[in-house]
Amino acid sequence: MSKNFRETLNEQLKDPAFQAEWEALEPERQIIRAIFEGRERRDLTQQLDEITGIQQADISRLENGTGNPSLRTLKRLAAGMGMQLKLEFVPKTVQ
């Protein structure tokens, strides 16, 4: 029986080194999720590049986690999806 993603992830999260890296990447996952959800809400597929002036290849890199966007790029993406960028610093949780 093959494991699904969640089962495999839960198993790997038992390793403290893996868990630390997974948690460190949470902001990137939030950005990826926000782009996907923003596109879906506005029913935008390929036209986001036309609206924002950001090349499709660059948007693709952001969506697959291999890009490192500037705040300016994130603001342009948000505006293109009819949204605004909200950035906040929050206290770390102690475990």
C-alpha positions as CSV (number, residue, x, y, z in Angstrom):
1,M,0.0,0.0,0.0
2,S,1.5,3.3,-1.0
3,K,1.5,6.3,1.3
4,N,-0.1,9.6,0.4
5,F,1.7,12.9,0.7
6,R,0.3,13.8,4.2
7,E,1.3,10.4,5.6
8,T,4.8,10.6,4.2
9,L,5.1,14.2,5.5
10,N,3.9,13.4,9.0
11,E,6.5,10.6,9.1
12,Q,9.3,12.8,8.0
13,L,8.3,15.6,10.4
14,K,9.3,13.2,13.2
15,D,12.9,14.0,12.2
16,P,13.9,17.3,14.0
17,A,16.2,18.4,11.2
18,F,13.5,17.9,8.6
19,Q,10.9,19.6,10.8
20,A,13.2,22.6,11.3
21,E,13.7,23.0,7.5
22,W,10.0,22.5,6.8
23,E,9.1,25.2,9.3
24,A,11.8,27.6,7.9
25,L,10.2,27.3,4.5
26,E,6.7,28.2,5.7
27,P,6.8,31.8,4.4
28,E,7.6,30.6,0.9
29,R,4.7,28.1,1.0
30,Q,2.4,30.9,2.1
31,I,3.4,33.0,-0.8
32,I,2.9,30.1,-3.2
33,R,-0.5,29.4,-1.7
34,A,-1.5,33.1,-1.9
35,I,-0.6,33.3,-5.6
36,F,-2.6,30.2,-6.4
37,E,-5.6,31.3,-4.4
38,G,-5.5,34.8,-5.8
39,R,-5.4,33.4,-9.4
40,E,-8.3,31.1,-8.6
41,R,-10.4,33.8,-7.0
42,R,-10.0,36.0,-10.1
43,D,-10.1,33.2,-12.6
44,L,-6.7,34.1,-13.9
45,T,-4.6,31.6,-15.7
46,Q,-2.2,32.8,-18.3
47,Q,-3.2,36.5,-18.3
48,L,-1.6,37.3,-15.0
49,D,1.7,38.0,-16.9
50,E,-0.2,40.4,-19.2
51,I,-1.9,42.2,-16.3
52,T,1.3,42.6,-14.2
53,G,4.0,42.8,-16.9
54,I,5.8,40.0,-15.1
55,Q,7.0,37.3,-17.5
56,Q,5.1,34.0,-17.3
57,A,8.4,32.1,-16.7
58,D,9.1,34.3,-13.6
59,I,5.6,33.8,-12.3
60,S,6.0,30.0,-12.8
61,R,9.2,30.1,-10.8
62,L,7.4,31.8,-7.9
63,E,4.6,29.3,-8.0
64,N,6.9,26.3,-8.0
65,G,9.1,27.7,-5.2
66,T,12.3,28.3,-7.2
67,G,12.0,32.0,-7.5
68,N,13.0,34.6,-4.9
69,P,10.6,37.6,-5.4
70,S,11.3,41.1,-4.4
71,L,8.6,43.1,-2.5
72,R,8.1,45.1,-5.6
73,T,7.3,41.9,-7.6
74,L,4.9,40.7,-4.9
75,K,3.1,44.0,-4.9
76,R,2.7,43.9,-8.7
77,L,1.3,40.3,-8.4
78,A,-1.1,41.3,-5.7
79,A,-2.3,44.4,-7.6
80,G,-2.7,42.2,-10.7
81,M,-5.0,39.9,-8.7
82,G,-7.0,42.9,-7.3
83,M,-5.4,42.5,-3.9
84,Q,-2.8,44.3,-1.8
85,L,0.3,42.8,-0.2
86,K,0.2,42.6,3.5
87,L,3.5,41.9,5.3
88,E,3.8,41.5,9.0
89,F,6.3,40.5,11.6
90,V,5.0,38.2,14.3
91,P,6.6,36.8,17.5
92,K,8.2,33.4,17.2
93,T,6.4,30.6,19.0
94,V,8.5,28.8,21.5
95,Q,8.4,25.0,21.4
